[in-house]
């Protein structure tokens, strides 16, 4: 370990590795196999990560990408195959051994502990280093080290901020900073941009370029092929747990990559045909609703069968507007009506009872009880009863229908939800929202962490629900998604609606961004 690493900060100027030493650093996985019960997650898959290179791993949800990274990071054992690091055998029994060897993983799902502050979350496994006399923590050193890591990432986050003030994207940045605290030789990023907006992704990419220059080998999972094309040196494609091929950046077009991922040509347009609702019935109205310091007096309407998009940078107010609609934040002023009657939900439970369903941006933190069975999660918002007892047969029937409709990859409806891939967990959250047959559906980034094939399925379902008369508000950081799906779009800027656009007059993605800044 070089002196700059012992001091707790990566210093590009202090890195003196030779080209030969850099080339020697790599993580190699050979013929890795893994099954979970009857489900085969990986079969004889190999991958090699070189120092100073970004190696992307792509494939459909359930293709085995996260499983492979978890094996490399010591989270789970493999059933067969071997790992090597720097040309020597590498067999981590747990994450701590992997981190000590120089392999760190940033999980797809959030792992931030809300009971700890920012610095503690970053150094959660290093707290003993900051224990002073009689166990008194050296808070100043702890916070300085955490701030250094955040500054290296260009995160614009202060350790003095309260954790509760950070959005999901900022919390993901904390996880990346935590991974860097281990001074890794190999950094594995599993869908790390799924919670980030455009500016945060640019910041992360700058950090990745810096780490690459320092000789760190980076593994990168993403469903956004434009990102992969921008950042990766090499791409490995997996399909159904098997290796399809390794390709240099630019060797394949995105369409060719997608075809190898899903086994078929995707086509030019992944969005269903737009069929704007002909109904003029107003379902929901907001008049001057205000959240102090966050949302200025805001008014809008939502019609039956309409898909209304909300666009804006993080902090522009879109997420809080959604939270106001489910009773999760209090309004200081303004009125809301639902089907012409006063609507002021006291809590999310009250909103669901009124037919307003919500798909949150953080599926594991807010949308699911991941240790519970898939069918329990699918039906928890509309639990079927027979008298005072659970109607298990009906619960199973509802869950089976949703599993078929959403094409959730699962061996049984009673397996734990955390045994599913991230994309399939996302489908379970959507199914939970569909089960009670809502009249209004609020979607917060519904395709986050979902591959292109699954996105097409989700888009088709959303359009079908709108055609059936369900009114949809779609909050998304993916502008192409909003352009492709929405009948109408509201753009928020600094807590107020700066522009309203219909599908007919939607400008380019670049022009929409100009209205957001």
N, C-alpha and C positions, 0 to 999 in steps of 0.2 A: 504494500500500500504506500503511495507516495505521500509526502508531507501535506500537500493541499487536501488530500482526502482525510488524513488524520485530524486536520483542523476543522473538518465538517463542512467544507465548501468546495464545490468544483470550480476551479480557476483555470480557464482555458489557456491563459498565458503560462501556467505552471505545468501544463501537461507536456511531457517531453518524450512520449513514446515514439519509437522509430517505426517506419513503415512495416518493417519485418515483424516487430512485436505486435503491431495492430492486426496484421493479417493472421497471426497465430491465435488470436482470441476468437473462439466461436463456440456455439452450443449446437450439438448435433443430436438429433433424435432419429433412431433407426428402427424401422419395422415395429412401430408402436401399435399395440392392440389394446382395446378396453371395451368391456361390456358391462352394462348395468342390468342385471337379471337377464331377461331374454332380448334386451335391446343392445345391439352392437353399435357402439359409438365410434370406434376406430378399428380398422383392420390393416395392419402392416403399413402404417403411414410413416414417412420419413421427411425430415426437414432439417436444413442446416442454416444457422444464423451466423453471419460473418461480422467481425468487428468493423465498426465504422460504416455499416450498411443497414438499411431499413428493409426488412423482409415482411411483406404483407401476406396474410392468410385469409382467403376469401372462400365463400361457399354459402349455401342456403342455411337457414336456421335448422339446427339438428345435424349439420354435416360433420360435427366433431371438432370445430375450431377451438372453442373454449376448453373442451376436454383435453386437447393436446397441450395447450398452454398451462393448464392446471397440473398436468403430469410433469411438465418441465419445471414448474415452480414448486413442486413438492406438496401440492395441495391434496392430490389423490395419487395412488399408485397405479402403475400400468399392469396389464395382465401379461404382457409380453413385449419384447424388444429391449433396447438399451439406450442409455443416454451417455454422452461424453461432454466434458467441458475442458477446453484447452488441450484436447487430445487425450485426456485421461478419463477413466471411468467416473461417472457422476450419478449417485443414487440417493437423492435427498429423501429422507423419511417424513419430512414435514416442511412447512414454509420457512421455519427458522433456519434449518440446515441449508435450504436453497439460498436464502438471503445472505447467510454467512459465506456461502461459496461465490456470491456475486450475481445471483439471479433474482430479480424482483418482478412481481406481477401486479398490475393495476386491474382489479376485477371489473367486469361489465356492470354488475350491480353495485349500488352504493354501500359503503362500509363505514361511513362516518358515524361516530358515536355522539349523539346530541347532548349527552350529559358532560362532555368534555369541552374545553375551549379549543381554539384554532391551533395553538402551539402544541397542546397535549395530543390532539388528533394526529398531527404530523409526526410527533416523536413518541407515539404510544408504546412502541417496542424498545425505546431507548431511554425510558424515564430513569433507569438506574444510573445512567451516566450523569444525570443532573441532580443526584441526591447528595446533599451536603452533610455537614456534621449533624449527628442525631437524626438523620433522615429528612432534614429540612431541605426542600427542593431549591435548587439554584435557578429561580424563575427568570432572572435576567438573562442568564446564559441560554436557557431553554428557548426563550422568546426570540433572542437574537439569532440563534441558529435557525429557528423556524422561519423567521423573516428573511434570512439570507436565501433559503431555499425558494421561498415565494418570489423574491426579487429576481432570482436566476430565471424563473419561468416568465417574468414580466407580467405577473398575475394581477398587479394593482390591488392587492389585498393586504390589509394590515392585521397583524396578530392582535391588535387592540380592539378590533371589531368583535361584536358578538356573533357567535356562530349562527344564531337565528336570523341574522340580517343577510346571510349569504343565500343566493339562489342555487339551484341544482348544478348549474355549470361551474360556479365558483367552488362548490363542495367537491366536484370531480377534480378540480385543480389541486385541492388539498390532498387528495389521494395520490395524485401524480407527484406532488412534493414529498409525500411520505415515502413513496417508492424510491425517490432520489436520495432520501436520507440514509439508505442502506449502501450508498456508493456502489451501484451495480455495475458489473461488466456487461450484463444482459438485462435489458428492460423490456418486459412484455406488456403491451397495451391492448386490452380487450374492449373494443368499442368505446374508447375513451373520449371520442368526440360526440357521442350520441347526445350528451347533455349540454354541449357547448354551442354558442351562437357563432356567427361568422367571424367576429372580431376575436373571440376566444380561441377559435380554431387556428386563426392566423398566428396568435401568440404561441399556441402549443407547437405549431409547425416550426416556428423560429427556434423554440427550445429543442425540438428534435434535431434540427440542423446542427445546433451547438453540440448536443450530445453525440451526434454522429461524428463530428469533427474531433471529439475527444476519444474516439475509438470504441464507443459503446455499441454493442450489437443490439438492434431494436427489432422486436417482433410486433407486428401491427395488424390487428383485426378490425375490419370496418366493412359495413355493407354499402358504403358510399364509394363507388368506384372512381368518381372524380377525385376524391381525396387520395385514394390509392395511387392513381396515375400521377398525382402531384408529388407524393412523398416517398413512394417505394422504389427501391432499386430492383427487387426481385419479387415475384408473385407466385405463391403456391395455391392451387385450386383444389378444394376437397369437395366430394359429392358422396352423400350417404356413408360417411365414415371411411371413404377410400381416397387414395391419392389420384388426382387426375393429371397433374403436371406442374412443372416449374417453368416460369417464363420471365424473361427480362422485361423491364418496363418498356412499353411501347411495342412489344412484340405482338400483342393482341389488342384489338379494339375492345371497348367496353361491352359492345354487343356480343363479341366473340367470347369474352370472359363470362358474361351472363349465360350464354348458351351452354358453356361447359359446366357451369354451376348447377343449372336446373335441368340439363339434358334436352333442351328444346330452344328454339328461337323465341325470344321475348316479343319482338316487334318494336315498332317505333314509338308507340304511345302506350304507356302503362295505365293511363287514366280511362275510366269508362266514359262513354259518350255523355256529354252534358245535356240534361233534360230539365231546364229550369221549371220550377213549380209554377203552374198557372193559377194557383190559389192566391188570393189577395188577403186571406184571413190572417190577421195579426195574432200571433200566439203569445209573444212576450214583448213587453215594452219597458224601457228604462228611461226615466226622466230626471235628469240632473243628479244622478247618483254620484256621491263624493266620498272619497277616502282621504283624510287629511295627509298631505305630504306625498301621496302616491297617485291618486286619481282625481283629476279636476272634474267639475260638473260635466257628466257624460250622459248623452241621450242616444237611444237607438231602438230599432224595432227588429223583430224576427218573425218571419211569416211561416205558415204551415208548409212543410216539405222543402224548405229552403236550407241550403248549406251556406252559412255565413262565415267567412274567414276573418281571423284576427291576426294582423301582422305587426311586428314591431321589435325593436331591440330589447334585450333584457332590461327590466326596470322601467319600461315604457307604460306599464299598467295593465297589459293584457291578462297576465296570470291573476292579478288581484281582481280584475273584473269578473273572471270566471269564479274565483273564490267567493265574491260577493253574491253571485247567483246561487251558490250552494249553502250560503249562510255560514261560511267559514271566517269571514271578516265582517265587522260591523260598519255600516254606513253612517256618516255624520249628517248626510242630507240626501234628498232625492226619494223617488218613489219607483216601485216596480209593480207591474201587473202581469198576471198569467191568465190567459183567456178572459181578459177584461176584469178580473178580480184582483184585489190587492194581494201582492205576493211579497212576503218578507220572512224567508225561512230562518228559524232560530238556530238550525244546525244542519249539517249534511244529511242526517237521517230525515229531518223534516223535508228537505228538498226532494229526496228520493220518494217520500210518501206522496209528494205533490206531482210525481211523474217526471222529475228532473234528474237524470242520471249523469254521473260524472266519471270520466276516465282520467285519472291523475297522471302527471308527468313522471312520477317515481313509482313504478309498478310494484316494486318489492316493499318500499317504505309505506305507501299509502293504498295501493290497489289490491294487494293480496295478503293472505296469511300463508306464507310459503311452505310452512310445515304441514298445512292441512291438505287433504286430498283435492285433486283437481275438481271433482264434482261438488265438493263443499264450497270451494271458491266460486264456481260458476253459478251456484244457486243461493249464495248467502244473502243477496239483496232481495230474493223472493222465495224464501224457504217454504216449501209445500208442507202443509199439515193435514193430518187426519185426526180431527178432534184436537186434543192437547199434545198429540204425538207427531213426530216427524214422519212424513209419508216417504219412506225410503225408496219405494218403487217409483213414485213420481219424480223424486229427486234424481234418481238414476236415469229416468227417461228424458228429463229436461237436459241433463248434462250430456247424454249421448247424442241428442239432437244438435246441441251447440257444438260438440266436438266434430260431428260430421259436417255441419254447416261451415265452420271456420277452418276445417281441415287441420285440427290440432294434432300434432304427431305425439301420440301417447299410447302405451301398451294397454293401459286400463284407466278408467275414470277414477279409480280409488288410489292411484299412486300419489305420493307427495308432489305438490306443485313445484317444489324446488328441484325435482329431478328432471324437469323440462329445460330445454334451451331457452335463452332469453326471449327469442321471437315467439316461441310457443306460449311462454308465460304472458306475453303481451296479448296474445289472442285470448287467453283465459280472462284477462281483465275486460276485454271488449265483450266477451260472452257474458260476463257478469252484468255488464251494463244493458245488454240486450234482453236478458232473461225476464225482467219485470215489465217489458214492453212500454218503455217511457214515451212521453210525448215530446220531450226536449232532451237532446243528447249533447253533453258538453265534452269535447275531446281535446285533451292537452297533449299534443305531439303523439298521436295514436300509432305512428309507424316508427317510433324511435327504437332502434336496435333490431329492425326487421329487414330481411333480405328482399330483393326486388320481386321475386315470385310471390312471397307472402304479402308484400305491399299491394300488389295487384289484386289479391284476394280481398284484403281489407278495404281497398278503395271501392271495389265492386259491391261489397256489403254496405258500406256507408251510403253509396248512391242508391242502392236498393231500399234501404231504410228511409231515405229522403223521398223516394218515389212512393213509398207507402204512407207518407204524410208526416213522418217524424221530422221535427225541426232540429237542425244541427248547427252548433257553433264549433268551429274548428280553429283552435289556436295552434300554430305551428311555426317552427323556426326554419322550415323548409319552404322557401318561397315558391319553388316549382310545384310543390304539392298544393299550395294554396291556389296558384294560377290554374292548375289542372283540375281541381276539385270544386272550387267555390262558384256559386251563383253571384255572390257579391262579397266584397272585401272591405274591411275597415282597417286603416293603418293608424296605429297609435304612435305618438311621439311625445315623450316627456309628460305622460299622464293625461293626454287628451287625444281625441280623434283628429288627425291632421288631414285625412283624405278618405273619401268613400268612392269605391270603384265598382262598377258592374263588370260582369264577365266580358261583355262586348267591348268595353273600353280599357281592359287591363293592359298596362304598358309592359315593358320588358322588366326582367328581374332587376337589372341595374337601376332603372328608373324608380322602381318600388323602393329600393334601398335608399335612394336619394330623398324620398318622402319620410323615411324612418329616422334619418340622421339629424 
